Amino acid sequence: MERFFPYDDFRPFQRELAVAILDGFRSGRVVLANAPTGLGKTAAALAAALTYAEEAGAKVLYLVRTKNEMLQPLKELARLRARGVEVRYAFLRNKQDMCCYKELRGLPYAEFLAECRYLRGLGKCKYYPPKPFEPETPLAPRSFVKAACEAGTCAYESAKALALWADVVVATYFYAFSPRAEQWVDLGRTVLVVDEAHSLPDAVASINSVSITEAEVRRARADAEKYGEQEAAASLYKAQRGLKELRPGPVSVGDALSLFDEPGQIERAALEVVRRKADEGSTPYSPLVAVAEFLKALREGGRYLVLAEESEEGVRLKAVPYDVSRTISAVLGSAKAAALMSGSLPVDLFIKAVPLQRSPSVFDVPFDKYIGPGNYLAVVDRSVTSKYSARGEEMYKAMARRIAAAVSASPKGVLAVFPSYDLLKAVRKYLSFNIPLYVEARDTDLEEIELGSKFAVFAVAGGKLAEGVEYVRDGANLLSTVVIAGVPYPERDYYLDKRVEDLSPGLGPEAAWNAVYLYSAVVKVRQAVGRLFRSPGDRGALVFLDHRFLEPDVYVQLKDLLRGAKIVEDEEGLRRELGRFFATSS
């Protein structure tokens, strides 16, 4: 296994993680690996996966949530090659991102796909069919796209060709968890490594959702009339009127389909109109395509929750798959071997939310085993809460006083994370600072701001400032304190309730609720904590403003953060505990 490890030495717990993943693969189990940021999960997982793939005659598919998250595994693979280890690797990202026609990259994705399909079909794409293209050395994604285009070949098709023979392919979730993805890999001969696995339920739901708006139906009708597709136009006219009458809330799949007469006619009209537009030399996309794809998804019998929502384009019908656990379980069960990695994965809740076809093997490094006890302080204020029944101006004032105390006692930056933007605004109005304050929705590009030695950030749990920003300069963390201003349960909605309903027969109502709502809250807390603790040497304080952090269901899921926490009941107690902690060195 050491042959595929790209460094001279292992970090604490890193060798143990690699061994646990390899042992899990060999025993035929799905590995769930939860370990804090900075441990080196990517290098460890690749070492284990490459070792097992060599033994089993398989290839490795390393899956990430976003294209930016590809960079770390590609960096580790480049390190391996630099050490003389022959590993062939490739990547696959969004097809539109790899298009050589820059003017097409700004189109809506469905419009781009139609344009691409017909340019190729009509022989008018100068980069297709692809030409032989294999760079002498593996390139980063942007460099690869640029080089392929300069060579006069389709970057996406070239990347796909390389992926067919590569030992390791780094790709986004879409390429394994969406039925719309091209079937280019045999999962039965593939070792899956899924990074940021805590996000899988939401990500799989998102990439498999489809929607249409009232305005799209209206534009589709105009196209149908223009090109003489009268039956389709009549069906769309009926749907347009029906959409206007819908009220926000769930709509049955049958009722959604019944808005349209002859859905098959709309699909045929879409093909005909796009063909005729291409023949005319105009952009071949038609809104008929969006309507046809929506209807096709519903007719194929997926387990969708259809919701009617208000939008800027009138009523939106959105179909979201609520059986994401089945999709995830089926993919993991089909793979030769699979490992799911995260720094924020509530393992036991994940196992409940995603019933696995194989017995799981768990590797979990608790926060308080990775970060030394002298390097962090946890404080719980049990006199406040973000619970809806307790909200009001007095509670907002009480939370504001405690956040002010945390800011005054902290030597560096403070990140305050709220369950919702409404609560953030309600508390914010009772605060004023003489240091810079950055607020979610107003200041979402903190990477472009030079943060000073002391500042405050107000973020929404799950938002960019609580998860997507690195508060680091020259390798040093700019934060000293993270305040979790309430348990960040997601607001009740039809989709989450449908997932609870779907899981309840197997788990029972309470466990199903925890597998959806508590799961989300725990992930958001751990993601926020990860902004402060990026490596074992980081030092800082965690402040939890809600008595519910001490209740059994929540405490059990966060016990490695809360064990030994100081309990306070007012801002003076909070200020005192923080003052003592920051007055001492680690």
N, C-alpha and C positions, 0 to 999 in steps of 0.2 A: 504493500500500500504506500510506503514511503516514496517509492519511485514516482508516484503521481502527485506527490505533495510539493507545491512550488516554493517552499521556504526551507531554510536550514533547520529551524527549530519550531516546535509546536507551542502555542500559547496555552495558558491554563485551560483545561477541559477540552482543548481542541482535538488532541489525540483520542481521548475517550469518546468524543462525538463521532469521529471518523470510524472508530472500531465498532461503535454501537450501530451505525448505519450499515456497515459492511456485514456485521453479524445478522442484522435484520433482513438484509437482502438474501443472504445465504439460507436463512430459515424460512423464507417465503412469506414474511410479514411486511405489512405497510409500516414504515418507520415514521413516527411523529416526533420531531426534534424541536424542542423549545429551548432557546438559549439566548441570553442577552446580547444586545448590539456590541460589537467589538470583539467577540470571541473568535471570529473567523470561520463562520458557518460555511461560507461559499467554498473556500479552499478545502475544508474537511470533507464536505459532501462530494465535491468533484473527485477527490482522491479515492473515496470509498466507491463511488459510482464507476469510475474508470477501471478500478481493480476488479469489481464484480463483472462489469461488461466484458472485460478481457477473458475472464473465466467462463462466462456464459455464452460468448459469441453474440453479444448484443450491442446496441448503440445507446448513447445517453442523450436524452432530451431534457434540457434544463429550461424550465418554464418560469417566466417572470410576469409580473402584472403589467408593467409599462415598458415602453421602449428604452427609457432612461435607465431602468434597472438592469438592462442587458450589459451595461458597461463593466460591472464588477466581475461577473463570471468570465467575460471575454478577456478582461485584464489578467485574471488568474490563469487562463489557458495560454495567454501570450507568455506569461512567466514560465510556464512549463516548457514551452518550445524554446525559450531562451536558455533553459537549463539542459537542452539537448534531448528532451523527451518528444518523440514524434507523435503528436496528437493532431489529427485532422479535425478542424472545427469550422462551423459555419453558423449563420444566424438567419432568422426570418422575422421580419417586422411587418408592419402594416404595408399592404401593397401600394397604397397611394403615396406613402412616404418615400417609396423607392422608384417612383415614376420619373422618367427622364424629361418628361414635358412639365416644366416647372409651373406653367400656367394652369395645369390640371390639378395641382396639389391643393388649391383653395376651394375646389368644388365640394358640394355635399357628397358624402361617400357613395351613395347610391347613384348619383349623377356621374361620378368618376368611373364607377364600375361599368355603367352603360357605355360611356365614352370609350373606355379601354376595350371593352368587348367588341364594339363595332369598328373601331379603328383597326383592330387586329383582323376581324372577320373580313373587312373590305380591303385588307392589304395596304392600309394607309399609315400604319405605324412604322416609322423608319427604324425602330429598335426591335421589331418583331418580324419574322421569327428570330429568336436569340442566336447570336454567334458564339463560337467557343470563347470562353473567357474564364481564366483561372489566374489570379494574381500570384506572383512568385512567393509572396508572404501574405499571411492573413491580414486583412485590413479592418480598421474600425468601421462601423456601419456607414457613417457619412463618407469616409474616404472610399469605401467600396462602391457606393452608389455613384460617386463622382467618376471613379475610374471606369466603371462599367459603361456609363453614359458616354464618356470620352472615347471608349472603344466601339461605340455604336451598337451596343446591345442592351436588352432589357435587364435592368439590375435585379428586379424581382425574380425573373425566370432564371437568371444566372445564379442567384443565391439559392433558389430551390434546387437547381441541378447540383450545386456543391453540397447541399444538405443531404442529398440522397446517398452520397458515399462518405460523408463525414463521420468521425467517431463520436463527436459531440455536436449537437445543434442547440443553440440558444434561441428561444422563441417566446412569444407572448402566449398567455393562457389560451387565446383564441384558437391556436393551432392544435389543441388537444380537447378543449371543452366546448367547442361549437360544432354542431352538425353542418354548418355552412362552410367549414374549413375544408380545403382540398385534402383528400385522403392520400397523403404522401408517405405516411409512416405506418409500419406494422407494430401496434402497441405490444403485441405478444412477444416481440423481440426487442423491446425498448425498456431501458431503465429510466424511469421518470424521477426527476428532482424538481419539486415545486417550491419555489421561494415565496416569501411573504404569504404563507399558506393561511394565515388568519383571515385574509381578505377573500378567500375563494368563494364562499357563499354569495357575497354581494357582487363579486366580479363576474361569476358565471351567470347570475341573473341578468346583469347589465349587458353582457355581450350577446345574450340570446333573446333580448327584448326587441319588440317591433312596435311601431306606432304610426298613426296618421293623424292629421289635423283637418279641421273643417276647411281651412284655406287650401290644403293640398287636394282635397276632394273637389273643391270648386275649380282649381286649376286643371285637375285631371279631366273634369267634365268639359272644360273649354277646349282642351286638346282633342278629346274624343269627338266633339262637334266639328272642330276645324278639319279633321281628317275623315269625316263621314262615318264614324263609328257610332251610329245612332242608338243601337241597343245598349251599348256601354254608357253612353251619355245619359240615357233615360234612367239606368240603374244608379248612376252617380247623382243624378238630380234627386232621386228618392232618398239616397243616403244623406245628401246634403240637408234635406229637410228633416230627416230623422235625427241627425246629429244636433241640430238646433234645439230639439226638444229634450235632449238628455240632460239629466241633472248630475252634478259631481257624485261619484261613487262607483261601486262595482256594477259591471254589466256582464250578463252571462255570455259565454262564447256563442251560444245559439242566437241570442238577441243581437249580438254584434254582427253576425253573418246575415241575419234577416234584414238588416238595414239595406242590403244590396240585393237586387234581383240578378240572378245569373252571375255569380262571382267568376265562373270560368270564362264568361264572355269578356270581363274586364281584363283578365290575364291575357287572352288572345288579342284584345285591342291594344294592350301595352306593347306586345311584340310587334304588331303591325305599325303602330305609330312611330316607335323607335326606328324601325327599318326605313320607313319613309323619310323620317328626318335625316337619317344618315345619307340616304340617296340624294337629298336636297343639299347636302353639304353643311347643314346646321348642326348645332350640338345635339346629339341623338337622345339625350335624356328627356323623359316625359314624367310628370307627376303620376301618370298612370302606373309607372313602375313601382312607386312607393305604395300605392293602394293595392296593387296586385301582390306584392310581397307580403303585405300585412294579411290579406285574405288567405294567401297560400299557407302562411304559418298557422293560422287558426284552423284551416281545413285539414292540415296534416295530423291533427289530433293531439298536439302537445298539451301538457297540463298547464294552461295559462290562467292567470287572473287578469281579466280585462277591466281597466279603470277608465272612467270618463273624468277628464280634468279640464279646468279652465286654463287657457294659454293665450298668448298674444295673437295667435292665429285661429282663435275661436276654440271650440271644444276639441280636445285631443283624446283619442282613444289609444290607450297604451296597453299592450299585452306583455305581461311579465311572467316568466315561468316560476311557479312556486315550488316545484319539485327539484330544486337545485341539488338537494342531497342525493337524489337518485342519479343525476347526471355525473356528479363528482365520484360517487361510489362506483358507477359503471366504468369510468375511465381508469380509476385506480385499480379496480379488479381485473381489467383487461391487460394491464401492463405486466411485463416480465418481473419488474420490481418497482417499488415506489417509495420515495421519502418526501415528507412534507416538512418544511423548515420555517421557523418564524422566531421572532423575539417577543411576540405578543400573543402566542397561541394558548387559549384556555383549553388544555388538552382534553380533560374529561367532558367539558361542554361540547367540544368539537366531535368527540366520539358519539355523543348523543345526537348532535345535529346531523351528522353524516354517518349513518350505519355502514361500517366497512364490511366488505365481503371476506376479508382476511383478518385474522387476529392481529391487532396492532402491537408494535414494539415501541415503547416510549422512552425517550431520553430527554430529561427535563432538568435544566440547571436553574435552581431558584435564584432570584435576584440577590438575596442576602447571603448566598454562598459565593457569588461572583464579585459583588462589591463589598469591600471590607466593612465591618461594623463601625469603625471610626470614620468612615467616609460618607455616611448618610445619616440623616435624622428624619424620622417620620412623626408627624404630629396630626392628631385627629381632634377637631373641635366638634364635640357632640351637642352643642347648643344651637346649631344652625342646620338647615337642610334646604335642598332644592325641590323637595316634594311638592307637587302641585297644590295639595290641600293646605300647605303651610305658607304658600307664597303670599306676599303683600309688601307694602312699603316698609314696614318695620323689619321684616326679614331681609329685604334688599339693603337697608341701612346697616343691619348687623353684618351681612356679608362684606359690604364695602369697608366697614371698620377693620375687619380681619385682614382683608387684602391690603389695606393701607398699612397695617401693622407688619405684614410680611414684607412689603416693599421697604419700609423704613429700617427693618432689622437685617435686610439682606445686603451683602456688600457688592453684588453684581446684578445681572439681569434677573427679572422675575417674569415667568410665564404663567398667566392665570387662564385656566381652561374651563369654559362654561358648557353646560349641556346643550344650550341653544343660544341663538343670537338674541332672542327676546329677553332671556335672563341676563345676558351680557349687557344689553342696553339698560335694563332696569337697575342693575347694580352700578353701572358706569356713571349714571347721572349724580350719584352721591360721592363721587371721587374727583379729586384734582391733585395733580402731581407737579413737582418742579423738576421732573426728569422727563425725557422723551417717552411718550406713550404711543404704541402702535396697536391698531384695532383691526380685527378680522373684517373683511369686506371693504375696508377703507385702505388698508396698507397690506395688500397681498403679495407684493414683490419685495420682500425684505432682503432678498439676495442682492438687490441693487442699492440698499441703504447701508451706509457705514455706521454700524451700531457702536455706541460709546461704551464706556466702562460700566455705566449703570443705566438701566432702562426698564420699561414694563411693556409686556405684550399681552393683549386680551384676545384670546382665541376661542373658537368654537370646537368642541370635541369632534374629532373626525375631519376637521377642516385643514386647510393647507398650513396655517400657522401652528397647528398642534401636531402635525404629522410630516409635512413635506419640507420643512425648513431646517437647515442645519445652523444652529447658533454657535458656530465655531470660527475662530480666526487664528491662523498660524498654529493649528493643532490644539489650541486651548479652548475650552468651553466658556462661552460668554455668560452662561446662566449660573446662578447660585441657588435658585429656588423655583420649584414648580408648585402651583396652587391648583388643586382640583376642586372647583367651586360647585360641588354637588355631584351625585352619582349620575353619570351621563347616559341614562337610559334613552333610547330613541323614542320620539313621540309615537303614540299608538297610530297605526295606519292599517288600511285594509290588506296590503301586501304582507306585512309582518304577521298580522293576525291569521292570514291564510296559511302561512308557513307553520305557525303554531298549530292550527287545526290539522294540517297535513301530518305533523309529527305526533300529535296527541294519542292516536290509537296505539302506537307502539311504546310511548314514553309515559303517558298520563299528562293531564293538563299542566300541572305545575312544572314538571321537568321539561316539557315542551316549551313552555313560556321562558324558562331559564335558558334553554338551548338557542333561543332566538334573541330575546331582549337582554338578558343578563350577559350573554355572550358578547353582544355588541358593546355594552357598557364596559366590560372588562378589557376588551381589545382597545378601546379608546383611552382608557386610563393608562394602560401599559405603553401605548404609543406616545402619549404625552410625557410619561416618565422617561422614555427613551430619548427625548430631546435633551435632557440634563445628563444622563449617564450613558456616555458613548463608549467608555472604556473602563477597566477596573480602577484606574487611577483618578477618575472624576470624583468630585466631592460636592455635596449639596444637600438641600432640605426638600422634603416632600410634605406638603400641607394638604390635608383632606378636610374640606368644609362640609361635613354631612354626618349626622349620627348613624346613618344607614351603612356606613363603611364598617361599623362594628357589629352589624347584624350577621347571623351565621352564613346565609347564602352568599353575601358579598364578601365577607371576611375570608371564607374558605378559598375563594378564587383569587384573592389578593394577599394571602397570608404572608408570602415572602416579602411583600412591601410593608405590611402593617405589623408584623411581629415585633414586639417591643416598642410600639409607638407610644409617644407621650400623649396623654389625654388632657385636653384643656376645655374650658367652658366660656372663655371670653378672649377679647383681643389682647388683654394684658398678659394672660397666661401664654398665649401664642408668641407675643413679642419676647417674653422672658425665655422661653425654650429656644427660640431661634437665636437670641443674643448669646446664650450660653454656648450653643453649638458653634457659631461662627467666631466666638472669642477663642476657641481652642483650635489647634492644628491637628491634622490627622495623625 
